Amino acid sequence: MPERLLAPEGMPVDLGEFEHGGATLVYEDFGTGPRPIVLLHGIGMGRSVYIDLIQRLSGRIIGLDLPGFGEAPEPVRTLTMERHADLVATFLRSRGIADAVVLGHSMGSQIAAEVAARHPEVLSALILAGPTVDSTARSIRMQAGYLLRDLVGERPVVLWRGAREYLRGGPNLIRKMRATIVHEPERAYPRVHVPTLVVRGQRDPLASMTWCRTIVDTVPDARFAEIPDHGHGTLISDSGAAAEKISDFVDGL
């Protein structure tokens, strides 16, 4: 049985696994209200990296561990971003959800964009935080360099949570990175037709201002928010400013 990681103590929580097409995700569903916020983590991470953020959000929250990350078992084959999106959408349909706010950070933003493009019937809005992969930097070497640059001076809690989840990611991490790098999210963005918020940390080298502006200009109904004095982990620690932007966006839907 998966471990309770996000739901506050005393709050009822629906916790379990969902399997489809040979891949399994772990879900933690708690809180009440319309438009559940569905949290998709970045590569090497898991739903636990959102502990700080969910303490600042209200309503219904659904945190996911994608296949091979966090507590979710390794799939038989490494999933593409599109297959991840199909799995997430199938999970949401199984729960009768048609109005989700899908929030993706880093790799999760790529999956979130594919959910919106391929399965518009399951969501009402999209949040892309620290969106990757910049089309001008589509290589493992460049992305790893940006990540190392971002980690210099990062908050200790980000380093600790990231290191713990990367270790959980296991020996297949390189294959997962390749699946992330070869994905072309810019092909999905023109097909996103729900309100979209693009969020970046001011010091984030993986989600450059140029790339984020390109996304905003490509998605028909998109807006932009920048979080001062934050890097790529803007949702992982000291997430108050990002949570405020997210809450304002969701409340205005």
Buried (B, 14 or more C-beta within 10 A) or exposed (E): EBEEBBBEEEEEBEBEBBBBBEBBBBBBBBBEEEBBBBBBBBBBBBBBBBBBBBEBBBBBBBBBBBBBBBBBBBBEEBBBBBBBBBBBBBBBEEBEBEBBBBBBBBBBBBBBBBBBBBBBEBBBBBBBBBBBBBEEBBEEEBBEBBBEBBBEEBBEBBBEBBEBBBEBBEEEBEEBBEBBBEBEBBEBBEBBEBBBBBBBBEBBBBBBEEBBEBBBEBBEEBBBBBBEEBBBBBBBBBBEBBBEBBBEBBEEE
